[in-house]
Amino acid sequence: MMGLHAPTLVLAGILSTALQALALAYVWFGHFRDRAVAELFYGATATAIGVMLAFARPHLDPIFTHVLANMLITGGQACVAFAIGRFVNRPVPASIVIVVPIIVGIAIAYFHYVQPRLDIRIAAYSLGVAVGSGITAALLLGATPAGPLRNTHWPVGFLYLLQTALAILRTAWVLMDNPSQDLFDSARLQVIWFSQAIILINLSTLGLVLMITQRPRLDLDRQVNYDLLTGALNRPGFERSAEAEWSRAVRHDIHLSLLMIDLDRFKAVSGAVGGPAGDAWLKAFTEMLRGLLRREDLLCRIRDEEFVILLPQTPFEAGLQAAERIRRATEGLRVFHRGAEVGTTVSIGVAARTAERLELKTVIAAADRALHRAKAAGRNRVEADEGT
């Protein structure tokens, strides 16, 4: 570790940041004209220019090599955080891209021109990096559900988490009896810092490109398998997932229940208040169902006002209880959309896997029969077909 030369590592960092910017430029200009990809490119470019300026200290005025360089690097990190927020649909305030580098720039300028303190300048820069990388790590580690996205989001998130931890450690190190006279000295933590930066840049570039290229395939999968309005599974998507759950239930002889749900007179309700208000209620209804269901339960919108829910590892009695919870919750669901109040009730049919029901379609048919009995009996009720 001590044999590594900090300036050499910085040169390697310049090359890495330049390659990162070029890779993202290629992806953006050549393949994915997406705002988040553009913002990732801007962040990488700002970081690359900042690192180049910082290394040009013997040749340029400190206003460029100290102040502007650090503003560009920390602003680039903040821009990446902003882009990742857009990418995972958890918006980050755009002000972060301006506020963080301005605060860092003011601190760097003051402790260079007014009260020279290299240790505080290093601490200010490190904390600026920690803000951007910490937000990026939190977004990637905290906003991604289980599935294919997690396989790429989490590794990149952990890389940024590591950078955040090292940035905070570096801040503490320079402020605690470790006054450095040279930013590019080869003290152990400095070497670790520059080394991790190179590793992070290269690995995160790979991860970011994978994230970007993965998105269209997942979007296509979403269009094929999910209802675009509510985000619930559509019929083809449900059939594929439900058959897999059915095979597992048969193979291991475990319980499985199924609910058929019909929104009572929803077409009339939606016609009275208008389509947009009806759509708003459907979205709210689906979100309510997700709150009542487990992660492994399958929720499908099979028609405009009909839903089906498959409950793996759920006995018949537990399926009845889940149906009753849904019925009661729907009674109290009201959505206000542009002055219109929307609400309705549900009729639910419940059936479960039994020794006599050898195929999933027989359970669906049983639940559908129970649903028709619920509607015939006055709606807003739960009926069951227990079978044998």
C-alpha positions in Angstrom: 0.0 0.0 0.0 2.7 2.5 1.0 4.6 1.8 -2.3 1.8 3.3 -4.3 2.4 6.8 -5.5 -0.6 9.2 -4.9 0.1 11.4 -8.0 0.3 8.3 -10.2 -3.1 7.2 -8.8 -4.5 10.6 -9.6 -3.4 10.3 -13.2 -5.1 6.9 -13.3 -8.2 8.6 -11.8 -8.1 11.2 -14.6 -8.1 8.4 -17.2 -10.9 6.6 -15.4 -13.1 9.6 -15.1 -12.6 10.5 -18.8 -13.4 6.9 -19.8 -16.5 7.0 -17.6 -17.7 10.2 -19.3 -17.0 8.7 -22.8 -18.8 5.5 -22.0 -21.9 7.4 -20.8 -21.7 9.7 -23.8 -21.7 6.7 -26.1 -24.7 5.2 -24.3 -26.6 8.5 -24.3 -25.9 9.7 -27.9 -25.9 6.3 -29.5 -28.6 4.3 -27.8 -30.7 5.8 -24.9 -31.8 9.4 -25.3 -33.1 9.6 -21.7 -32.8 12.5 -19.4 -31.4 10.5 -16.6 -28.7 9.1 -18.8 -27.9 12.7 -20.0 -27.6 13.8 -16.3 -25.3 10.9 -15.5 -23.1 12.0 -18.5 -23.1 15.6 -17.2 -22.1 14.4 -13.7 -19.3 12.2 -15.1 -18.0 15.0 -17.4 -18.0 17.5 -14.5 -16.1 15.1 -12.3 -13.5 14.3 -15.1 -12.9 18.0 -15.8 -12.6 18.7 -12.0 -10.0 16.0 -11.5 -8.0 17.3 -14.5 -8.0 20.8 -13.1 -7.0 19.6 -9.6 -4.0 17.8 -11.0 -2.9 20.9 -13.0 -2.0 22.7 -9.7 1.5 23.7 -10.7 0.4 25.3 -13.9 -2.9 27.1 -13.3 -4.2 29.7 -10.8 -5.7 28.2 -7.6 -9.1 29.6 -8.5 -9.2 26.9 -11.1 -7.2 24.1 -9.5 -8.6 24.5 -6.0 -12.0 26.2 -6.1 -13.4 25.3 -9.5 -12.0 21.8 -9.5 -13.6 20.9 -6.2 -16.9 22.5 -7.2 -16.9 20.5 -10.4 -16.1 17.2 -8.7 -18.7 17.6 -5.8 -21.2 19.0 -8.3 -20.7 16.0 -10.5 -21.3 13.6 -7.6 -24.5 15.6 -6.8 -25.6 15.4 -10.4 -25.2 11.6 -10.4 -27.4 11.5 -7.3 -30.0 13.6 -9.0 -29.9 11.4 -12.1 -30.2 8.2 -10.0 -33.2 9.7 -8.2 -34.9 10.2 -11.6 -33.8 6.7 -12.6 -35.4 5.0 -9.6 -38.5 7.3 -9.6 -37.6 8.9 -6.2 -36.9 12.5 -7.2 -34.0 14.4 -5.6 -34.3 18.2 -5.4 -32.5 19.8 -8.3 -31.0 22.4 -5.9 -28.6 19.8 -4.6 -26.6 20.1 -7.9 -26.1 23.8 -7.2 -26.1 24.1 -3.4 -23.5 21.4 -2.6 -20.8 22.7 -5.0 -21.4 26.3 -3.9 -21.0 25.5 -0.3 -17.8 23.5 -1.0 -16.5 26.3 -3.3 -17.0 28.9 -0.6 -15.3 26.8 2.0 -12.4 26.0 -0.3 -11.9 29.7 -1.2 -12.1 30.9 2.4 -9.6 28.3 3.7 -7.2 29.0 0.8 -7.3 32.8 0.5 -8.4 34.1 3.9 -7.3 31.5 6.4 -5.1 28.8 4.7 -6.0 25.4 6.0 -5.4 22.4 3.7 -6.9 20.0 6.2 -10.2 21.9 6.3 -10.2 22.2 2.5 -9.8 18.4 2.2 -12.6 17.9 4.8 -15.0 20.2 3.0 -14.3 18.5 -0.3 -14.7 15.0 1.3 -18.0 15.9 2.9 -19.2 17.3 -0.4 -18.4 14.0 -2.0 -20.1 12.1 0.9 -23.4 14.0 0.3 -23.6 13.0 -3.3 -22.4 9.5 -2.9 -24.5 9.0 0.2 -27.7 10.0 -1.5 -26.9 7.8 -4.5 -26.2 4.8 -2.2 -29.5 5.4 -0.3 -31.5 5.6 -3.5 -30.0 2.4 -5.0 -30.1 0.4 -1.8 -33.4 1.6 -0.5 -35.7 2.1 -3.5 -35.3 -1.1 -5.4 -37.7 -4.0 -4.9 -36.7 -7.6 -5.2 -36.2 -8.7 -8.8 -33.8 -8.1 -11.7 -33.2 -4.5 -10.9 -31.8 -5.3 -7.5 -29.0 -7.4 -9.1 -27.5 -4.3 -10.6 -28.7 -1.5 -8.3 -27.4 -3.1 -5.1 -23.8 -3.7 -6.2 -23.5 -0.1 -7.4 -25.2 1.1 -4.3 -22.7 -0.6 -2.1 -19.8 0.9 -4.0 -21.2 4.4 -3.4 -21.8 3.5 0.3 -18.2 2.5 0.6 -17.1 5.8 -0.9 -19.4 7.6 1.5 -17.8 5.8 4.5 -14.3 6.5 3.2 -15.1 10.2 2.6 -16.3 10.6 6.2 -13.3 8.7 7.5 -11.0 10.9 5.4 -12.7 14.0 6.9 -12.1 12.7 10.4 -8.5 11.7 9.6 -7.4 15.1 8.3 -9.0 16.9 11.2 -7.5 14.7 13.9 -3.8 15.3 14.3 -3.1 14.5 10.7 -2.3 17.9 9.1 -1.3 17.3 5.5 0.9 19.8 3.7 0.3 18.3 0.2 -3.0 17.1 -1.2 -1.1 14.4 -3.2 1.1 13.0 -0.5 1.3 9.2 -0.2 0.0 8.8 3.3 -1.9 5.6 3.8 -5.4 7.0 3.8 -4.7 9.3 0.9 -3.5 6.3 -1.1 -6.7 4.3 0.0 -8.8 7.3 -1.0 -7.3 7.7 -4.5 -7.3 3.9 -5.0 -11.0 3.5 -4.1 -11.9 6.4 -6.4 -10.3 4.5 -9.4 -12.0 1.3 -8.5 -15.4 3.0 -7.9 -15.3 4.9 -11.1 -14.5 1.8 -13.2 -17.0 -0.6 -11.4 -19.7 2.0 -11.1 -19.4 2.8 -14.8 -20.0 -0.9 -15.6 -22.9 -1.0 -13.2 -24.5 2.2 -14.5 -24.3 1.0 -18.1 -25.9 -2.3 -17.1 -28.6 -0.4 -15.3 -29.3 1.8 -18.3 -29.3 -1.1 -20.8 -31.4 -3.3 -18.5 -34.2 -0.7 -18.3 -35.7 -1.1 -21.9 -35.9 -4.9 -21.5 -37.7 -4.5 -18.1 -40.0 -1.8 -19.6 -40.9 -4.2 -22.4 -41.5 -7.0 -19.8 -43.8 -4.5 -17.9 -45.8 -3.8 -21.0 -46.2 -7.5 -21.8 -47.0 -8.7 -18.2 -48.5 -5.8 -16.4 -51.6 -3.6 -16.6 -50.3 -0.1 -17.6 -52.9 1.8 -15.5 -52.7 0.0 -12.2 -49.4 -1.8 -12.3 -51.1 -5.1 -11.4 -50.4 -8.2 -13.5 -52.4 -8.6 -16.7 -53.9 -11.9 -17.7 -50.9 -13.3 -19.6 -48.5 -12.2 -16.8 -50.8 -13.7 -14.2 -51.2 -17.0 -16.0 -47.4 -17.5 -16.2 -46.7 -16.6 -12.6 -49.8 -18.5 -11.3 -48.9 -21.7 -13.1 -45.5 -21.6 -11.5 -47.1 -21.1 -8.0 -49.6 -23.9 -8.7 -46.8 -26.3 -9.7 -44.9 -25.5 -6.5 -48.1 -26.0 -4.4 -48.8 -29.4 -6.0 -45.1 -30.5 -5.8 -44.8 -29.7 -2.1 -48.5 -30.3 -1.2 -49.0 -26.9 0.3 -52.1 -24.7 0.6 -53.2 -22.1 -2.1 -56.2 -19.9 -2.2 -57.6 -17.7 -4.9 -59.9 -14.6 -4.8 -62.1 -13.4 -7.7 -63.1 -9.8 -7.2 -65.7 -7.7 -9.1 -66.1 -4.0 -8.6 -69.9 -3.5 -8.0 -71.4 -1.5 -10.8 -68.1 0.2 -11.5 -68.9 1.0 -15.1 -71.9 3.0 -14.0 -69.9 4.8 -11.3 -67.1 5.6 -13.6 -69.5 6.8 -16.3 -71.2 9.1 -13.8 -68.0 10.8 -12.5 -65.9 10.5 -15.7 -63.2 8.2 -16.9 -60.2 10.1 -15.3 -61.9 9.9 -11.8 -62.6 6.3 -12.3 -59.0 5.6 -13.3 -57.9 7.5 -10.1 -60.0 5.2 -8.0 -58.7 2.1 -9.7 -55.2 3.2 -9.0 -56.0 3.9 -5.3 -57.9 0.6 -5.1 -54.8 -1.3 -6.4 -52.5 0.5 -4.0 -54.9 -0.4 -1.2 -54.8 -4.1 -2.2 -51.0 -4.1 -2.2 -51.0 -2.7 1.3 -53.3 -5.6 2.4 -51.3 -8.3 0.5 -48.0 -10.0 1.1 -45.0 -9.6 -1.3 -45.5 -13.2 -2.6 -49.2 -12.7 -3.4 -50.2 -12.3 -7.1 -52.5 -9.4 -8.0 -54.0 -9.3 -11.4 -56.4 -7.1 -13.2 -58.1 -9.4 -15.7 -60.8 -7.0 -17.0 -61.8 -3.4 -16.5 -63.6 -4.1 -13.2 -62.4 -7.6 -12.4 -59.4 -8.6 -10.4 -58.0 -12.0 -9.3 -55.6 -12.6 -6.4 -53.7 -15.8 -5.8 -52.5 -16.4 -2.3 -49.7 -18.9 -2.1 -49.3 -21.0 1.1 -52.7 -19.8 2.3 -55.4 -22.2 3.7 -59.0 -21.8 2.7 -60.0 -20.1 6.0 -57.1 -17.6 5.7 -58.2 -16.8 2.2 -61.8 -16.1 3.4 -60.3 -13.7 6.1 -58.2 -11.9 3.4 -61.3 -11.5 1.2 -63.3 -10.0 4.1 -60.5 -7.6 4.9 -60.5 -6.4 1.3 -64.3 -6.1 1.2 -64.3 -3.9 4.4 -61.4 -1.8 3.2 -63.1 -1.1 -0.1 -66.3 0.1 1.6 -64.3 2.9 3.1 -62.2 3.8 0.1 -63.1 7.2 -1.3 -61.1 9.1 -3.9 -61.7 12.8 -4.7 -60.7 13.8 -8.2 -61.4 17.3 -9.5 -64.4 17.7 -7.3 -65.8 14.2 -7.9 -66.1 11.7 -5.1 -65.6 8.1 -6.3 -66.4 5.0 -4.3 -67.9 1.6 -4.7 -68.0 -1.9 -3.1 -66.7 -5.3 -4.2 -68.1 -8.8 -4.5 -65.6 -11.6 -3.9 -65.5 -15.3 -4.6 -63.1 -17.5 -2.8 -61.8 -21.0 -3.6 -58.8 -23.0 -2.6 -56.7 -25.9 -3.9 -58.1 -29.3 -2.8 -57.3 -32.9 -3.5 -60.1 -32.9 -6.1 -59.0 -29.8 -7.9 -56.1 -31.0 -10.0 -55.6 -27.9 -12.2 -55.4 -24.2 -11.5 -58.3 -23.5 -13.9 -60.6 -25.6 -11.7 -59.8 -23.4 -8.7 -60.4 -20.3 -10.9 -63.7 -21.7 -12.1 -64.8 -22.4 -8.5 -63.9 -18.9 -7.3 -65.8 -17.5 -10.3 -68.9 -19.5 -9.4 -68.7 -18.1 -5.8 -68.3 -14.6 -7.2 -71.5 -15.0 -9.2 -73.3 -16.1 -6.1 -72.0 -13.0 -4.2 -73.4 -10.7 -7.0 -76.7 -12.6 -7.1 -77.1 -12.3 -3.3 -76.9 -8.5 -3.4 -73.2 -7.6 -3.9 -70.8 -6.2 -1.4 -70.2 -9.6 0.1 -67.9 -12.6 0.2 -69.0 -16.1 -1.0 -66.9 -19.3 -1.0 -66.7 -22.5 -2.9 -64.9 -24.8 -0.5 -65.0 -27.9 -2.6 -63.8 -31.2 -1.3 
